[in-house]
């Protein structure tokens, strides 16, 4: 079974989505993270 993993690395979170061969979403996850600014 062929699957495609798409990863989106944003400014405040990372997201991953797995699609099957029919381009239907099999699984997805998102994790937010804090931003750090230099002083």
C-alpha distance matrix in Angstrom:
0.0 3.8 6.5 10.2 13.1 16.4 19.6 23.0 26.0 29.0 32.6 32.5 28.9 25.4 22.4 18.7 16.0 12.3 10.7 7.6 7.2 10.4 12.1 12.8 13.8 11.9 14.6 17.7 20.6 24.0 26.7 30.2 32.6 36.3 37.9 40.6 43.5 46.0 49.6
3.8 0.0 3.8 6.9 10.2 13.4 16.7 20.1 23.1 26.1 29.8 30.1 26.6 23.1 20.1 16.4 13.9 10.3 8.7 6.2 5.5 9.3 10.1 11.6 12.6 11.5 13.9 16.3 19.3 22.2 25.0 28.3 30.6 34.2 35.5 38.2 40.9 43.3 47.0
6.5 3.8 0.0 3.8 6.7 9.9 13.2 16.6 19.6 22.6 26.2 26.4 22.9 19.3 16.3 12.7 10.2 6.6 5.5 4.6 5.9 9.1 8.5 9.7 9.7 8.7 10.6 12.7 15.6 18.5 21.3 24.5 26.9 30.5 31.8 34.6 37.3 39.9 43.5
10.2 6.9 3.8 0.0 3.8 6.5 9.9 13.2 16.3 19.3 23.0 23.5 20.1 16.6 13.8 10.3 8.1 5.5 5.1 6.5 7.7 10.2 8.2 10.0 9.5 9.6 10.7 11.7 14.2 16.6 19.3 22.3 24.5 28.0 29.0 31.7 34.3 36.9 40.5
13.1 10.2 6.7 3.8 0.0 3.8 6.5 10.1 12.9 16.1 19.7 20.0 16.6 13.0 10.4 6.9 5.8 4.6 6.6 9.1 11.2 13.3 10.7 11.7 10.0 9.9 9.5 9.5 11.3 13.3 15.8 18.7 20.8 24.3 25.3 28.1 30.7 33.3 36.9
16.4 13.4 9.9 6.5 3.8 0.0 3.8 6.7 10.0 12.8 16.6 17.2 14.1 10.7 8.2 5.6 5.2 6.4 8.0 11.4 13.3 14.6 11.3 12.4 10.5 11.6 10.7 9.4 10.8 11.8 14.4 16.7 18.8 22.1 22.8 25.7 28.1 30.8 34.4
19.6 16.7 13.2 9.9 6.5 3.8 0.0 3.8 6.4 9.6 13.2 13.9 10.9 7.4 5.8 4.5 6.7 9.0 11.4 14.9 17.0 18.3 14.9 15.6 13.2 14.0 12.1 9.9 9.8 9.9 11.7 13.7 15.4 18.5 19.2 21.9 24.4 27.1 30.6
23.0 20.1 16.6 13.2 10.1 6.7 3.8 0.0 3.8 6.1 9.8 10.8 8.3 5.7 5.1 6.3 8.7 11.8 14.0 17.6 19.8 20.5 16.9 17.4 14.9 16.3 14.2 11.2 10.6 9.3 10.8 11.8 13.4 16.2 16.5 19.5 21.7 24.5 28.0
26.0 23.1 19.6 16.3 12.9 10.0 6.4 3.8 0.0 3.8 7.0 8.4 6.6 4.6 6.6 8.7 11.8 14.9 17.5 21.1 23.3 24.2 20.6 21.1 18.4 19.4 16.9 13.7 12.1 10.0 10.1 10.3 10.9 13.3 13.2 15.9 18.1 20.8 24.4
29.0 26.1 22.6 19.3 16.1 12.8 9.6 6.1 3.8 0.0 3.8 5.6 5.3 5.8 8.0 11.1 14.0 17.4 19.8 23.5 25.7 26.2 22.5 22.7 20.0 21.4 18.8 15.3 13.4 10.5 10.3 9.3 9.8 11.6 11.1 14.1 16.0 19.0 22.4
32.6 29.8 26.2 23.0 19.7 16.6 13.2 9.8 7.0 3.8 0.0 3.8 6.0 8.2 11.1 14.5 17.5 21.0 23.4 27.2 29.5 29.9 26.2 26.3 23.4 24.8 21.9 18.3 16.0 12.6 11.4 9.2 8.7 9.1 7.8 10.8 12.4 15.6 18.8
32.5 30.1 26.4 23.5 20.0 17.2 13.9 10.8 8.4 5.6 3.8 0.0 3.8 7.3 10.2 13.9 17.0 20.6 23.3 27.0 29.7 30.0 26.3 25.9 22.7 23.8 20.6 16.9 14.1 10.4 8.7 5.8 5.6 6.5 6.7 10.4 12.7 16.3 19.2
28.9 26.6 22.9 20.1 16.6 14.1 10.9 8.3 6.6 5.3 6.0 3.8 0.0 3.8 6.6 10.3 13.4 17.0 19.9 23.6 26.4 26.9 23.3 22.7 19.4 20.2 17.0 13.3 10.4 6.9 5.5 4.0 5.6 8.4 9.6 13.1 15.9 19.2 22.3
25.4 23.1 19.3 16.6 13.0 10.7 7.4 5.7 4.6 5.8 8.2 7.3 3.8 0.0 3.8 6.9 10.4 13.8 16.8 20.4 23.2 24.0 20.5 20.2 16.9 17.5 14.4 10.9 8.4 5.7 5.5 6.5 8.1 11.4 12.6 15.7 18.5 21.6 24.9
22.4 20.1 16.3 13.8 10.4 8.2 5.8 5.1 6.6 8.0 11.1 10.2 6.6 3.8 0.0 3.8 6.8 10.4 13.3 16.9 19.8 20.4 17.0 16.4 13.1 13.9 10.9 7.4 5.7 4.3 6.5 8.7 11.2 14.7 16.1 19.3 22.1 25.3 28.6
18.7 16.4 12.7 10.3 6.9 5.6 4.5 6.3 8.7 11.1 14.5 13.9 10.3 6.9 3.8 0.0 3.8 6.8 10.1 13.6 16.5 17.5 14.3 13.9 10.7 10.9 8.3 5.6 5.5 6.5 9.1 12.0 14.4 18.0 19.5 22.5 25.4 28.3 31.8
16.0 13.9 10.2 8.1 5.8 5.2 6.7 8.7 11.8 14.0 17.5 17.0 13.4 10.4 6.8 3.8 0.0 3.8 6.6 10.2 13.2 13.9 10.7 10.1 6.9 7.6 5.8 4.3 6.6 8.8 12.1 15.0 17.8 21.4 22.9 26.1 28.9 31.9 35.3
12.3 10.3 6.6 5.5 4.6 6.4 9.0 11.8 14.9 17.4 21.0 20.6 17.0 13.8 10.4 6.8 3.8 0.0 3.8 6.8 10.1 11.4 8.8 8.4 5.9 5.4 5.3 6.3 9.2 12.1 15.2 18.4 21.1 24.7 26.3 29.4 32.2 35.1 38.6
10.7 8.7 5.5 5.1 6.6 8.0 11.4 14.0 17.5 19.8 23.4 23.3 19.9 16.8 13.3 10.1 6.6 3.8 0.0 3.8 6.7 7.6 5.1 5.3 4.6 5.4 7.4 9.0 12.4 15.2 18.6 21.6 24.4 27.9 29.3 32.5 35.1 38.1 41.5
7.6 6.2 4.6 6.5 9.1 11.4 14.9 17.6 21.1 23.5 27.2 27.0 23.6 20.4 16.9 13.6 10.2 6.8 3.8 0.0 3.8 5.4 5.2 5.5 6.6 6.3 9.5 12.0 15.5 18.6 21.9 25.1 27.9 31.5 33.0 36.1 38.8 41.7 45.2
7.2 5.5 5.9 7.7 11.2 13.3 17.0 19.8 23.3 25.7 29.5 29.7 26.4 23.2 19.8 16.5 13.2 10.1 6.7 3.8 0.0 3.8 5.4 7.4 9.7 10.0 13.2 15.6 19.1 21.9 25.2 28.2 30.9 34.5 35.7 38.7 41.3 44.0 47.6
10.4 9.3 9.1 10.2 13.3 14.6 18.3 20.5 24.2 26.2 29.9 30.0 26.9 24.0 20.4 17.5 13.9 11.4 7.6 5.4 3.8 0.0 3.8 5.5 8.9 10.2 13.6 15.9 19.5 22.3 25.8 28.7 31.6 35.1 36.3 39.6 42.0 45.0 48.4
12.1 10.1 8.5 8.2 10.7 11.3 14.9 16.9 20.6 22.5 26.2 26.3 23.3 20.5 17.0 14.3 10.7 8.8 5.1 5.2 5.4 3.8 0.0 3.8 6.5 8.8 11.5 13.0 16.6 19.0 22.6 25.2 28.2 31.5 32.7 35.9 38.3 41.3 44.8
12.8 11.6 9.7 10.0 11.7 12.4 15.6 17.4 21.1 22.7 26.3 25.9 22.7 20.2 16.4 13.9 10.1 8.4 5.3 5.5 7.4 5.5 3.8 0.0 3.8 6.2 9.3 11.2 14.9 17.7 21.3 24.1 27.3 30.8 32.3 35.7 38.3 41.4 44.7
13.8 12.6 9.7 9.5 10.0 10.5 13.2 14.9 18.4 20.0 23.4 22.7 19.4 16.9 13.1 10.7 6.9 5.9 4.6 6.6 9.7 8.9 6.5 3.8 0.0 3.8 5.8 7.4 11.2 14.0 17.7 20.5 23.8 27.3 29.0 32.4 35.1 38.3 41.6
11.9 11.5 8.7 9.6 9.9 11.6 14.0 16.3 19.4 21.4 24.8 23.8 20.2 17.5 13.9 10.9 7.6 5.4 5.4 6.3 10.0 10.2 8.8 6.2 3.8 0.0 3.8 7.1 10.7 14.2 17.6 20.9 24.0 27.7 29.7 32.9 35.9 39.0 42.3
14.6 13.9 10.6 10.7 9.5 10.7 12.1 14.2 16.9 18.8 21.9 20.6 17.0 14.4 10.9 8.3 5.8 5.3 7.4 9.5 13.2 13.6 11.5 9.3 5.8 3.8 0.0 3.8 7.0 10.7 13.9 17.3 20.4 24.1 26.3 29.5 32.6 35.8 39.0
17.7 16.3 12.7 11.7 9.5 9.4 9.9 11.2 13.7 15.3 18.3 16.9 13.3 10.9 7.4 5.6 4.3 6.3 9.0 12.0 15.6 15.9 13.0 11.2 7.4 7.1 3.8 0.0 3.8 7.0 10.5 13.7 16.9 20.6 22.7 26.0 29.0 32.3 35.4
20.6 19.3 15.6 14.2 11.3 10.8 9.8 10.6 12.1 13.4 16.0 14.1 10.4 8.4 5.7 5.5 6.6 9.2 12.4 15.5 19.1 19.5 16.6 14.9 11.2 10.7 7.0 3.8 0.0 3.8 6.9 10.3 13.4 17.1 19.5 22.7 25.9 29.1 32.2
24.0 22.2 18.5 16.6 13.3 11.8 9.9 9.3 10.0 10.5 12.6 10.4 6.9 5.7 4.3 6.5 8.8 12.1 15.2 18.6 21.9 22.3 19.0 17.7 14.0 14.2 10.7 7.0 3.8 0.0 3.8 6.7 10.0 13.6 15.9 19.2 22.4 25.7 28.7
26.7 25.0 21.3 19.3 15.8 14.4 11.7 10.8 10.1 10.3 11.4 8.7 5.5 5.5 6.5 9.1 12.1 15.2 18.6 21.9 25.2 25.8 22.6 21.3 17.7 17.6 13.9 10.5 6.9 3.8 0.0 3.8 6.6 10.3 13.0 16.1 19.5 22.7 25.7
30.2 28.3 24.5 22.3 18.7 16.7 13.7 11.8 10.3 9.3 9.2 5.8 4.0 6.5 8.7 12.0 15.0 18.4 21.6 25.1 28.2 28.7 25.2 24.1 20.5 20.9 17.3 13.7 10.3 6.7 3.8 0.0 3.8 7.0 9.7 13.1 16.3 19.7 22.5
32.6 30.6 26.9 24.5 20.8 18.8 15.4 13.4 10.9 9.8 8.7 5.6 5.6 8.1 11.2 14.4 17.8 21.1 24.4 27.9 30.9 31.6 28.2 27.3 23.8 24.0 20.4 16.9 13.4 10.0 6.6 3.8 0.0 3.8 6.7 9.6 13.1 16.3 19.1
36.3 34.2 30.5 28.0 24.3 22.1 18.5 16.2 13.3 11.6 9.1 6.5 8.4 11.4 14.7 18.0 21.4 24.7 27.9 31.5 34.5 35.1 31.5 30.8 27.3 27.7 24.1 20.6 17.1 13.6 10.3 7.0 3.8 0.0 3.8 6.5 9.9 13.2 15.7
37.9 35.5 31.8 29.0 25.3 22.8 19.2 16.5 13.2 11.1 7.8 6.7 9.6 12.6 16.1 19.5 22.9 26.3 29.3 33.0 35.7 36.3 32.7 32.3 29.0 29.7 26.3 22.7 19.5 15.9 13.0 9.7 6.7 3.8 0.0 3.8 6.6 10.2 12.9
40.6 38.2 34.6 31.7 28.1 25.7 21.9 19.5 15.9 14.1 10.8 10.4 13.1 15.7 19.3 22.5 26.1 29.4 32.5 36.1 38.7 39.6 35.9 35.7 32.4 32.9 29.5 26.0 22.7 19.2 16.1 13.1 9.6 6.5 3.8 0.0 3.8 6.8 9.5
43.5 40.9 37.3 34.3 30.7 28.1 24.4 21.7 18.1 16.0 12.4 12.7 15.9 18.5 22.1 25.4 28.9 32.2 35.1 38.8 41.3 42.0 38.3 38.3 35.1 35.9 32.6 29.0 25.9 22.4 19.5 16.3 13.1 9.9 6.6 3.8 0.0 3.8 6.5
46.0 43.3 39.9 36.9 33.3 30.8 27.1 24.5 20.8 19.0 15.6 16.3 19.2 21.6 25.3 28.3 31.9 35.1 38.1 41.7 44.0 45.0 41.3 41.4 38.3 39.0 35.8 32.3 29.1 25.7 22.7 19.7 16.3 13.2 10.2 6.8 3.8 0.0 3.8
49.6 47.0 43.5 40.5 36.9 34.4 30.6 28.0 24.4 22.4 18.8 19.2 22.3 24.9 28.6 31.8 35.3 38.6 41.5 45.2 47.6 48.4 44.8 44.7 41.6 42.3 39.0 35.4 32.2 28.7 25.7 22.5 19.1 15.7 12.9 9.5 6.5 3.8 0.0
